[in-house]
């Protein structure tokens, strides 16, 4: 494939298309969200999850998921999938004004020392940061991924019986759904703190763009499971079960608005995990403020499975001195009549899939 054709293909995948289902394949569940538009406003049609690690599923399991999603999607076969891949890189750059093709090449060239594949096999996209651009210089958030990853995710979509029309990093998905809930503005700096099964991200957003993003070390649920296994001297599967039970109990407690108390041994481990997350978050805040010459961030929205870590939001709020809230991706988006709200208590897990579903 010629370079111009390859860039054209990736730009189409990085451009939002209407009427598609949003898919999040992170961790051991496949999460999906479907919106429609009525009178110009988003309306929630469906959301749900399937307990399957789709990337490692058998052909038979994938076929069952395919048949299920066919009922959800109806006539539309388009999908947007959140991108998680070892080759993915996200960086803020400041480049001279230049034509679009030359800008793409400059971004690729800037990534050359940070990737393991050939630069000829690497594709990039970007979103401008106009509020921090200067005369003759364009500030932007750049992201890149290997051709292999694009092919891999296209195959995932095909296995789901869908057509991939949008492939975006987590930072883009989170920005889209926060903006759809009217929570972003250009006069404040909002942090989205995503804590998933396998990954955790700190992202700073304004209404116009993503300003900063970095992965957080030892801050995912997988890290929490490893901590329990190591400190309790149990096997990995036992730790998964133990942590899973705690997260389920806390999820129900949050939904009911009642406190959930842990025994001292489990609380000690949870506090150790929370403290590590506070340290990583403070480091990220400091790095962002230094990069942009700012004094503070204004608010934090926490999403992903990590919301169910007992005491997490409270400790972040207290230790960082920043207003910290749980993010419900559907709070300001009405649902269709007779909507099935069975998973209402787990809505905070759907932020990425919801972001990928925003047209």
C-alpha positions in Angstrom: 0.0 0.0 0.0 1.4 3.4 -0.9 2.0 5.9 1.9 -0.7 8.3 0.7 -3.2 5.5 0.6 -2.2 4.2 4.0 -2.5 7.7 5.6 -5.9 8.1 3.9 -7.1 4.8 5.4 -6.0 5.6 9.0 -7.5 9.1 8.8 -10.9 7.6 7.9 -10.6 5.3 11.0 -9.7 8.3 13.1 -12.8 10.3 11.9 -16.0 9.9 13.8 -18.9 8.4 11.8 -22.6 8.5 12.8 -24.7 5.5 13.8 -22.2 3.0 15.2 -21.9 0.8 18.2 -19.0 1.6 20.6 -16.9 -1.4 21.7 -14.4 -1.7 24.6 -12.4 -4.9 24.6 -10.2 -4.1 27.6 -9.8 -6.9 30.2 -12.1 -9.9 30.6 -15.3 -8.3 29.4 -16.6 -7.0 26.1 -18.5 -3.8 26.8 -20.8 -2.2 24.2 -22.9 1.0 24.0 -25.3 2.2 21.3 -26.6 5.8 21.0 -29.0 7.3 18.5 -29.9 10.9 17.8 -33.3 12.5 18.2 -33.9 16.1 17.4 -30.1 16.6 17.4 -29.6 15.1 20.9 -28.0 11.8 22.0 -30.3 9.1 23.2 -29.1 5.9 24.9 -30.5 2.8 23.2 -28.5 0.0 24.7 -25.5 -0.9 26.8 -24.2 -4.1 28.2 -21.3 -6.4 28.7 -20.3 -10.0 27.8 -18.0 -11.9 30.1 -15.4 -12.8 27.6 -11.8 -12.0 26.8 -12.5 -11.5 23.2 -8.9 -11.2 22.0 -8.2 -14.7 23.3 -11.7 -16.3 22.6 -12.2 -19.4 20.5 -13.9 -19.2 17.1 -17.0 -20.7 18.6 -17.2 -18.1 21.4 -16.6 -15.3 18.9 -19.5 -16.6 16.8 -21.8 -16.5 19.8 -20.9 -12.9 20.5 -21.4 -12.0 16.8 -24.9 -13.4 16.9 -25.7 -11.5 20.1 -24.4 -8.2 18.8 -26.4 -8.7 15.5 -29.6 -8.3 17.6 -28.3 -5.2 19.3 -27.0 -3.4 16.2 -30.0 -4.0 13.9 -29.3 -2.7 10.4 -26.2 -0.8 11.3 -22.9 -2.8 11.0 -20.6 0.1 11.9 -18.5 0.1 15.1 -15.9 2.1 16.9 -13.4 0.3 19.0 -11.1 1.7 21.7 -7.5 1.0 20.8 -5.2 -0.8 23.3 -1.9 -2.0 21.7 1.8 -2.2 22.6 2.6 0.0 19.6 0.3 2.8 20.7 2.0 6.1 21.6 0.4 9.4 22.7 2.5 12.5 23.0 2.1 16.3 23.1 4.1 18.0 20.3 4.7 21.5 19.1 5.4 21.7 15.4 5.8 24.4 12.8 2.8 25.3 10.7 2.9 23.1 7.5 0.5 21.3 5.1 -1.4 18.3 6.5 0.7 15.7 4.6 4.0 17.2 5.8 2.5 17.5 9.4 1.7 13.7 9.3 5.3 13.0 8.3 6.7 15.3 11.0 4.7 13.5 13.6 5.8 10.1 12.4 9.4 11.3 12.5 9.0 12.5 16.1 7.8 9.0 17.1 10.7 7.2 15.4 12.8 6.8 18.6 9.8 5.6 20.7 8.6 2.7 18.5 9.9 -0.8 17.8 8.5 -1.3 14.3 9.7 0.4 11.1 8.5 4.0 10.7 7.2 2.9 7.3 4.8 0.6 9.2 3.6 3.2 11.6 0.5 5.4 11.2 -0.3 8.6 13.1 -3.2 11.0 13.9 -3.5 14.1 16.0 -5.9 16.6 17.6 -4.9 20.3 17.7 -4.5 22.2 21.0 -5.4 25.7 19.7 -5.4 27.4 23.1 -1.7 26.6 23.5 -0.6 27.2 19.9 1.7 30.1 19.1 2.3 32.1 16.0 4.0 29.8 13.5 3.8 26.9 15.9 1.0 24.3 16.2 0.5 22.6 19.6 -1.2 19.2 19.2 -1.8 15.8 20.9 -0.3 13.2 18.6 -0.9 9.5 18.7 0.4 6.7 16.5 0.0 3.0 16.1 1.5 0.2 13.9 -0.2 -1.0 10.7 -0.2 -4.4 12.4 -2.5 -3.0 15.2 -4.9 -1.5 12.6 -5.1 -4.8 10.8 -5.6 -6.7 14.1 -8.5 -4.5 15.2 -10.1 -4.7 11.8 -10.1 -8.4 12.2 -11.7 -8.1 15.7 -14.5 -6.1 14.1 -14.9 -8.6 11.3 -15.1 -11.4 13.9 -17.9 -9.4 15.6 -19.8 -9.2 12.3 -19.1 -5.4 12.2 -17.3 -2.9 10.1 -14.6 -0.8 11.8 -15.2 2.8 11.1 -13.4 4.4 14.0 -10.3 3.3 15.9 -9.2 5.6 18.6 -7.1 5.6 21.8 -8.7 5.7 25.2 -7.9 9.4 25.6 -10.1 10.3 22.6 -13.0 8.1 23.8 -12.9 9.6 27.3 -12.9 13.1 25.9 -15.9 12.4 23.7 -18.1 11.1 26.4 -17.2 13.7 29.0 -18.0 16.4 26.4 -21.3 14.7 25.5 -22.2 15.1 29.1 -21.4 18.8 29.0 -18.7 18.4 31.6 -15.8 20.0 29.7 -15.1 23.7 29.1 -12.1 25.8 28.0 -11.9 27.7 31.3 -11.1 24.7 33.4 -8.8 21.7 33.2 -10.6 18.4 33.9 -8.9 15.1 34.7 -10.4 11.8 33.6 -8.9 9.1 35.8 -9.6 5.7 34.2 -8.8 2.6 36.2 -9.5 -0.5 34.2 -8.8 -4.2 34.6 -5.5 -4.2 32.8 -4.7 -0.5 32.3 -5.0 2.9 34.1 -4.8 6.3 32.5 -4.5 9.9 33.7 -5.9 12.3 31.0 -6.4 16.1 31.2 -9.1 17.5 28.9 -10.6 20.8 27.9 -13.6 21.3 25.7 -11.6 21.6 22.5 -8.9 19.0 23.0 -7.0 16.5 25.1 -4.1 18.3 26.7 -2.1 15.5 28.4 -2.3 11.8 28.9 -0.1 9.1 30.5 -0.5 5.5 31.7 -0.4 5.0 35.5 2.1 2.5 36.9 0.7 -0.3 39.3 -2.7 1.3 39.3 -4.9 -1.2 37.4 -7.1 -3.9 38.9 -4.6 -6.4 37.7 -2.0 -4.6 39.9 -4.4 -4.8 42.9 -4.9 -8.6 42.3 -1.1 -9.0 42.3 -0.8 -7.1 45.5 -3.4 -9.4 47.2 -1.7 -12.5 45.9 1.7 -11.4 47.1 0.7 -10.1 50.5 -1.8 -12.9 51.3 0.4 -15.6 50.0 -2.3 -17.1 47.7 -2.5 -18.1 44.1 -3.4 -15.7 41.3 -6.9 -17.2 40.8 -7.7 -17.0 44.5 -6.6 -13.4 44.5 -8.9 -12.7 41.5 -11.8 -14.2 43.3 -11.1 -12.3 46.5 -10.7 -8.9 44.8 -13.7 -9.6 42.6 -15.9 -10.3 45.7 -14.8 -7.0 47.3 -15.4 -5.0 44.1 -18.9 -6.5 43.6 -19.9 -5.7 47.2 -18.6 -2.1 46.9 -20.4 -1.7 43.6 -23.7 -2.6 45.2 -23.0 -0.5 48.2 -22.3 2.5 46.0 -25.6 1.9 44.2 -27.6 1.7 47.4 -25.8 4.6 49.0 -24.7 2.6 52.0 -21.2 2.2 53.5 -19.2 -0.9 52.9 -16.7 -1.9 55.6 -13.7 -4.2 55.1 -11.9 -6.2 57.7 -8.5 -4.8 58.8 -6.3 -7.1 56.7 -8.2 -6.3 53.4 -8.4 -2.6 54.3 -4.7 -2.4 54.8 -4.1 -3.8 51.3 -6.7 -1.5 49.8 -5.1 1.5 51.5 -1.7 0.5 50.1 -3.2 0.3 46.6 -5.0 3.6 47.0 -1.9 5.3 48.3 0.1 4.2 45.2 -2.6 5.6 43.0 -2.6 8.9 44.8 1.2 9.1 44.3 0.9 8.3 40.6 -1.9 10.8 40.2 0.0 13.6 42.0 3.0 13.0 39.8 0.8 13.2 36.7 -0.7 16.5 37.9 2.7 17.9 38.6 4.0 16.8 35.1 0.9 18.4 33.4 1.3 21.7 35.4 5.0 22.0 34.6 4.4 21.2 30.9 1.7 24.0 30.5 3.0 26.4 33.2 -0.2 26.1 35.3 -0.7 25.9 39.1 -3.5 23.3 39.3 -6.2 21.1 37.8 -9.8 21.8 38.6 -11.6 18.5 39.0 -11.2 14.8 38.7 -13.7 12.3 37.3 -13.0 8.6 38.1 -14.3 5.9 35.9 -13.6 2.2 35.1 -13.8 -0.8 37.3 -11.5 0.9 39.8 -14.4 3.1 41.0 -15.4 0.0 43.0 -12.2 0.0 45.1 -13.5 0.9 48.6 -12.5 4.3 49.8 -10.8 5.3 46.5 -12.7 8.4 45.6 -12.6 9.6 49.2 -8.9 9.2 49.5 -8.2 10.9 46.2 -10.4 13.8 47.2 -8.7 14.2 50.6 -5.1 13.6 49.7 -5.1 15.7 46.5 -7.3 18.5 47.6 -9.2 18.4 44.3 -12.9 17.8 43.8 -13.1 14.1 42.8 -16.3 12.5 41.6 -17.5 9.2 40.1 -18.2 9.6 36.4 -21.5 8.2 35.1 -21.3 8.3 31.3 -25.1 8.2 30.9 -26.0 10.7 33.7 -26.9 13.5 31.3 -28.0 11.4 28.3 -31.7 10.3 28.2 -32.6 6.7 27.4 -35.3 5.4 25.1 -38.6 4.4 26.6 -38.8 0.9 28.3 -35.0 1.0 28.6 -33.4 -2.1 30.3 -31.4 -0.6 33.2 -30.3 -3.9 34.8 -26.7 -2.8 34.9 -27.4 0.6 36.3 -25.1 -0.1 39.3 -22.1 -0.7 36.9 -22.5 2.3 34.6 -19.1 3.7 35.6 -17.5 0.7 33.7 -18.9 1.9 30.3 -17.1 5.2 29.8 -14.8 4.0 27.1 -17.4 2.1 25.1 -19.7 5.1 25.5 -17.0 7.4 24.2 -16.5 5.2 21.1 -20.3 5.3 20.5 -20.5 9.1 20.3 -21.0 10.0 16.7 
